[in-house]
Amino acid sequence: MRRWSMLVLVVSTLAAGFVWWAGVSRSADTRVSAPTPRPADVPAGDEGGRVAPKDAAETLAVAGTDSLRDTEVDGAVNLSPAGRPRIDRDLRRLFDYFLTRLGERGLPAIRADVSRHVSAQLSTRLSPEAVAEVMDQFDAYVALTRELAALAPTGDSRADFARLQALRRQRLGDAIAEAWYGDEERYLQNTLDRQAVMSDASLSASERAAALAALDATLDPAQRVARAPTDTMAAALAQTEAFAAANTAPAERFAERERLYGHDAAQRLAALDREHAQWQARLAAYNQRRQRLLADRALDDTARTQALQSLLATSFNGNERLRVEALARLDRLPH
């Protein structure tokens, strides 16, 4: 997907109330139940240590035979002074890195890869109990993403966001939810507040500018730079949702977008419409082939599972697989 489209996707995550990365799910033979989360150890400051790889060959042994080939493992296990793993954003990034292989490998195999990587890369400061704690958090993360995938958007962005936050804290506890999602949630809340200001017809131009400036002041400098183009995008995406609900014809969409945003932006938005239609068509084609495999009585369970994983891996890339897995599990693939 083009860079512009990815930025639009970030905004549309809010506008539609949909969590793009919330799609980790597997068939019944690969289910992972959520453990009771252990207390988080996320102390302030830089005490403790970051666990570094002992040997590059060990990393390649885990991630060297598929789509992660020739990549460096993203994320890390950071340690507190007591030698416990910190449940921080680096740990979540480590889980995300390995979970991009869904479709190429089953979830039990990915879990084993994470465990092997953590055990191989960690120094003697980390006890077997601490490795087990990391894996408990991996299981909790997988279970949470499955539940997030089941949160169908209601059309009320604030309500969807509140449900998202509540489920994260209910399943992970406040400390871990803050460590893993706090920064992005504050940014998303800021985006919702900006959308409310922009849509408030009672505000004068100066009042609106002052309110937006006050919201900008709560962001760090890098976020303010990234935020600059998103206000217009948010408005365009809200308009796109209205077009879809009204089944507005492409020509009429283009004319209205061109009037509001200019010719180039109207072309980009039309391209996004086409990409969405192509995505839906890909999902429908995949589901037809998937249903044939599920109905094939000549396949035993092992062969069927392997065929389904192969179909998923050859049909979609890593991030797409996560979303498709969630849609399949919830029986929301188009027919």
C-alpha positions as CSV (number, residue, x, y, z in Angstrom):
1,M,0.0,0.0,0.0
2,R,1.4,3.4,-0.8
3,R,2.7,5.7,1.9
4,W,-0.2,8.1,1.5
5,S,-2.6,5.3,1.9
6,M,-1.0,4.1,5.0
7,L,-1.4,7.5,6.6
8,V,-5.0,7.5,5.7
9,L,-5.3,4.1,7.2
10,V,-4.2,5.4,10.6
11,V,-6.9,8.0,10.6
12,S,-9.5,5.6,9.3
13,T,-8.8,3.3,12.2
14,L,-10.5,5.9,14.4
15,A,-13.1,7.0,11.9
16,A,-14.4,3.5,11.5
17,G,-13.8,2.3,15.0
18,F,-11.8,-0.6,13.6
19,V,-8.5,-2.0,15.1
20,W,-6.4,-2.9,12.1
21,W,-4.0,-5.0,14.0
22,A,-6.6,-6.7,16.1
23,G,-6.9,-9.8,14.0
24,V,-4.8,-12.6,15.6
25,S,-6.9,-15.8,15.4
26,R,-6.5,-19.4,14.5
27,S,-8.7,-22.4,14.0
28,A,-9.7,-24.6,16.9
29,D,-6.6,-26.7,16.9
30,T,-4.4,-23.6,17.6
31,R,-6.3,-21.8,20.2
32,V,-4.5,-20.1,23.1
33,S,-6.4,-19.2,26.2
34,A,-5.7,-16.0,28.1
35,P,-3.8,-16.5,31.4
36,T,-4.3,-14.4,34.4
37,P,-1.9,-11.5,33.8
38,R,1.0,-11.3,36.2
39,P,1.7,-7.9,37.8
40,A,3.5,-5.6,35.5
41,D,7.0,-4.4,36.3
42,V,7.4,-1.2,34.4
43,P,9.5,1.1,36.6
44,A,10.3,4.6,35.5
45,G,13.8,5.5,34.4
46,D,16.5,3.6,32.7
47,E,17.5,1.2,35.5
48,G,17.9,-2.5,34.6
49,G,19.0,-3.6,31.2
50,R,18.1,-4.3,27.6
51,V,18.8,-7.9,26.6
52,A,20.9,-8.0,23.5
53,P,21.5,-10.9,21.1
54,K,24.4,-13.1,22.0
55,D,25.0,-14.2,18.4
56,A,23.5,-13.2,15.1
57,A,23.3,-16.8,14.0
58,E,20.9,-17.5,16.8
59,T,18.5,-14.9,15.4
60,L,18.7,-16.4,12.0
61,A,18.0,-19.8,13.3
62,V,14.6,-18.6,14.4
63,A,13.7,-16.2,11.6
64,G,15.7,-17.4,8.6
65,T,13.5,-19.6,6.5
66,D,10.4,-17.5,5.5
67,S,9.2,-13.9,5.1
68,L,11.4,-12.8,8.0
69,R,14.5,-14.0,6.2
70,D,17.3,-11.4,6.3
71,T,15.5,-9.2,8.8
72,E,16.6,-8.2,12.2
73,V,14.3,-9.1,15.1
74,D,12.3,-6.1,16.1
75,G,11.6,-5.4,19.7
76,A,13.4,-6.6,22.8
77,V,13.1,-8.0,26.4
78,N,14.2,-5.3,28.8
79,L,15.0,-6.2,32.4
80,S,14.3,-4.5,35.7
81,P,17.1,-4.2,38.3
82,A,15.6,-7.3,39.9
83,G,16.0,-9.3,36.6
84,R,12.4,-9.4,35.8
85,P,11.2,-8.7,32.2
86,R,9.6,-5.3,31.8
87,I,6.2,-5.5,30.2
88,D,6.9,-2.5,27.9
89,R,6.4,-1.4,24.3
90,D,9.6,-3.1,23.2
91,L,8.1,-6.5,24.3
92,R,4.9,-5.9,22.4
93,R,7.0,-5.0,19.3
94,L,8.8,-8.3,19.7
95,F,5.5,-10.2,19.7
96,D,4.3,-8.3,16.7
97,Y,7.5,-9.2,14.8
98,F,7.0,-12.9,15.2
99,L,3.2,-12.8,14.7
100,T,3.7,-11.4,11.2
101,R,4.4,-15.0,10.2
102,L,0.8,-16.1,10.7
103,G,-0.3,-18.0,7.7
104,E,3.2,-19.2,7.0
105,R,3.4,-20.9,10.4
106,G,0.8,-22.0,12.8
107,L,0.4,-20.2,16.1
108,P,1.9,-23.0,18.2
109,A,5.0,-22.9,16.0
110,I,5.2,-19.1,16.3
111,R,4.9,-19.4,20.1
112,A,7.7,-21.9,20.1
113,D,9.8,-19.5,18.0
114,V,9.3,-16.7,20.5
115,S,10.2,-18.9,23.4
116,R,13.3,-20.2,21.6
117,H,14.3,-16.7,20.7
118,V,13.9,-15.3,24.2
119,S,15.7,-18.3,25.8
120,A,18.5,-18.1,23.2
121,Q,19.1,-14.3,23.4
122,L,18.8,-13.8,27.1
123,S,21.8,-13.7,29.4
124,T,22.0,-15.6,32.6
125,R,20.3,-12.7,34.4
126,L,17.0,-14.0,33.3
127,S,15.6,-17.0,35.2
128,P,13.4,-19.7,33.6
129,E,10.5,-18.2,35.6
130,A,11.1,-14.9,33.9
131,V,11.1,-16.6,30.4
132,A,7.8,-18.2,31.4
133,E,6.5,-14.7,32.3
134,V,7.3,-13.4,28.9
135,M,5.5,-16.3,27.3
136,D,2.5,-15.7,29.6
137,Q,2.3,-12.2,28.3
138,F,2.6,-13.5,24.7
139,D,-0.5,-15.7,25.3
140,A,-2.3,-12.7,26.9
141,Y,-1.5,-10.6,23.9
142,V,-2.7,-13.1,21.4
143,A,-5.9,-13.7,23.3
144,L,-6.5,-9.9,23.6
145,T,-6.1,-9.4,19.8
146,R,-8.7,-12.0,19.2
147,E,-11.2,-10.3,21.4
148,L,-10.4,-6.9,19.8
149,A,-11.1,-8.4,16.4
150,A,-14.6,-9.3,17.6
151,L,-15.4,-5.6,18.4
152,A,-17.4,-4.8,15.4
153,P,-17.5,-1.0,14.8
154,T,-20.7,0.7,15.8
155,G,-20.3,3.9,13.8
156,D,-19.7,5.9,17.0
157,S,-15.9,6.4,17.1
158,R,-15.8,7.6,20.7
159,A,-17.9,4.6,21.9
160,D,-15.7,2.2,19.9
161,F,-12.5,3.8,21.3
162,A,-13.9,3.5,24.9
163,R,-14.7,-0.2,24.3
164,L,-11.2,-0.8,23.0
165,Q,-9.6,0.9,26.0
166,A,-11.9,-0.9,28.5
167,L,-11.2,-4.3,27.0
168,R,-7.4,-3.8,27.0
169,R,-7.5,-2.8,30.7
170,Q,-9.9,-5.5,31.7
171,R,-7.7,-8.2,30.1
172,L,-4.2,-6.8,30.8
173,G,-4.6,-4.6,33.8
174,D,-3.9,-0.8,33.9
175,A,-0.1,-1.0,34.1
176,I,0.4,-3.3,31.1
177,A,-2.3,-1.6,29.0
178,E,-0.6,1.7,29.7
179,A,2.8,0.4,28.8
180,W,1.7,-1.3,25.6
181,Y,-0.9,1.2,24.3
182,G,-0.8,4.4,26.4
183,D,1.0,6.6,23.9
184,E,-1.1,5.6,20.9
185,E,-4.3,5.9,22.9
186,R,-3.5,9.4,23.9
187,Y,-2.8,10.3,20.3
188,L,-6.0,8.7,19.1
189,Q,-8.0,10.5,21.8
190,N,-6.4,13.7,20.6
191,T,-7.5,12.9,17.1
192,L,-11.1,12.3,18.2
193,D,-11.1,15.6,20.1
194,R,-9.8,17.4,17.0
195,Q,-12.5,15.8,14.9
196,A,-15.1,17.0,17.3
197,V,-13.7,20.6,17.2
198,M,-13.6,20.5,13.4
199,S,-17.3,19.4,13.2
200,D,-18.6,21.8,15.8
201,A,-20.6,24.3,13.7
202,S,-21.1,26.6,16.7
203,L,-17.4,27.6,16.8
204,S,-16.2,30.6,15.0
205,A,-13.0,30.4,12.9
206,S,-10.9,31.9,15.7
207,E,-12.4,29.7,18.3
208,R,-11.8,26.6,16.2
209,A,-8.2,27.6,15.6
210,A,-7.6,28.2,19.3
211,A,-9.2,24.9,20.3
212,L,-7.0,23.0,17.7
213,A,-3.9,24.9,18.9
214,A,-4.6,23.8,22.5
215,L,-4.9,20.2,21.3
216,D,-1.7,20.5,19.4
217,A,0.1,21.7,22.5
218,T,-0.6,18.4,24.2
219,L,1.4,16.5,21.5
220,D,5.1,16.1,21.3
221,P,6.9,17.9,18.4
222,A,7.2,14.8,16.3
223,Q,3.5,14.1,16.7
224,R,2.6,17.7,15.7
225,V,4.6,17.3,12.5
226,A,2.8,14.0,11.7
227,R,-0.5,15.5,12.5
228,A,-0.4,18.3,10.0
229,P,-2.1,16.5,7.1
230,T,-4.5,14.4,9.1
231,D,-7.3,16.8,9.7
232,T,-8.2,17.1,6.0
233,M,-7.8,13.3,5.7
234,A,-10.2,12.7,8.7
235,A,-12.8,14.9,7.0
236,A,-12.3,13.1,3.7
237,L,-12.6,9.7,5.3
238,A,-15.8,10.7,7.1
239,Q,-17.1,11.8,3.8
240,T,-16.1,8.4,2.2
241,E,-18.1,6.6,4.9
242,A,-21.2,8.8,4.0
243,F,-20.6,8.0,0.3
244,A,-20.5,4.3,1.0
245,A,-23.7,4.4,3.1
246,A,-25.5,6.3,0.4
247,N,-24.0,4.1,-2.4
248,T,-22.8,7.3,-4.2
249,A,-21.6,6.8,-7.7
250,P,-17.9,7.2,-8.4
251,A,-18.3,10.2,-10.7
252,E,-20.4,12.0,-8.1
253,R,-17.8,11.2,-5.4
254,F,-15.0,12.5,-7.6
255,A,-16.8,15.8,-8.3
256,E,-17.5,16.5,-4.7
257,R,-14.0,15.6,-3.5
258,E,-12.5,17.7,-6.3
259,R,-14.5,20.7,-5.2
260,L,-13.4,20.3,-1.6
261,Y,-9.9,19.0,-1.7
262,G,-8.6,19.6,-5.3
263,H,-8.0,17.3,-8.3
264,D,-5.0,15.4,-7.0
265,A,-6.6,14.5,-3.7
266,A,-9.8,13.5,-5.4
267,Q,-7.7,11.1,-7.6
268,R,-6.0,9.6,-4.5
269,L,-9.3,9.1,-2.8
270,A,-10.7,7.4,-5.9
271,A,-7.7,5.1,-5.9
272,L,-8.5,4.2,-2.3
273,D,-12.0,3.4,-3.3
274,R,-10.7,1.1,-5.9
275,E,-8.2,-0.5,-3.5
276,H,-11.1,-1.2,-1.1
277,A,-13.1,-2.8,-3.8
278,Q,-10.1,-4.9,-4.9
279,W,-9.6,-6.0,-1.3
280,Q,-13.2,-7.1,-1.0
281,A,-12.8,-9.0,-4.2
282,R,-9.6,-10.7,-3.0
283,L,-11.4,-11.7,0.3
284,A,-14.3,-13.2,-1.7
285,A,-12.0,-15.2,-4.0
286,Y,-10.0,-16.4,-1.0
287,N,-13.1,-17.4,0.9
288,Q,-14.4,-19.4,-2.1
289,R,-11.2,-21.5,-2.2
290,R,-11.2,-21.8,1.6
291,Q,-14.7,-23.1,1.6
292,R,-13.8,-25.7,-1.0
293,L,-10.9,-26.9,1.2
294,L,-13.1,-27.1,4.3
295,A,-15.7,-29.2,2.3
296,D,-13.1,-31.5,0.8
297,R,-13.7,-34.9,2.4
298,A,-10.6,-36.3,0.8
299,L,-8.4,-34.3,3.2
300,D,-7.7,-35.4,6.7
301,D,-7.3,-32.7,9.5
302,T,-3.6,-32.4,9.1
303,A,-3.7,-32.0,5.3
304,R,-6.6,-29.6,5.5
305,T,-4.8,-27.4,8.1
306,Q,-1.7,-27.3,5.9
307,A,-3.7,-26.5,2.8
308,L,-5.5,-23.7,4.6
309,Q,-2.2,-22.2,5.9
310,S,-0.7,-22.4,2.4
311,L,-3.7,-20.7,0.9
312,L,-3.5,-17.9,3.4
313,A,0.2,-17.5,3.0
314,T,0.1,-17.3,-0.8
315,S,-3.0,-15.0,-0.9
316,F,-2.0,-12.3,1.6
317,N,1.0,-10.6,3.1
318,G,1.8,-10.6,6.9
319,N,-0.4,-7.8,8.1
320,E,-3.2,-8.8,5.8
321,R,-3.1,-12.3,7.2
322,L,-3.8,-11.1,10.6
323,R,-7.0,-9.3,9.4
324,V,-8.1,-12.2,7.3
325,E,-7.6,-14.6,10.2
326,A,-9.9,-12.5,12.3
327,L,-12.5,-12.1,9.6
328,A,-12.5,-15.9,9.0
329,R,-12.8,-16.7,12.7
330,L,-15.8,-14.3,13.1
331,D,-17.3,-15.7,9.8
332,R,-17.2,-12.2,8.2
333,L,-15.5,-13.1,5.0
334,P,-17.5,-12.0,1.9
335,H,-19.1,-14.9,-0.1
